Amino acid sequence: MTNENGVRRLPNGSTGEIRIRISEFKGKTYVDIRKWYFSPPENSTPQEDADRPAEFFKPTTKGISLTPEQWENVVPEIKQILEAEVG
């Protein structure tokens, strides 16, 4: 699912997600891939938690930011690894 800010949100386990977005830092563009975890407010109910709004997720330290050039080099390598391993 992609939100209005262009962030792609992919489910990751029962309480997490992986977010992919394009970001800028010090005038440079990056592809940012990061794991996020669900952190509901203290007074929420399980029914409210089921919707899991984006604002209740927090980033983990697990992630990577690549320049577009690095991304272009990494993606074909990943495809080759998967083809060799999975066949």
ABEGO torsion letter per residue (X at the ends): XBBAAGBBBBBBEAABBBBBBBBBBGGBBBBBBBBBBBBBBAABBAAAAAAGBAAABBBBABEBBBBAAAAAAAAAAAAAAAAAAAX
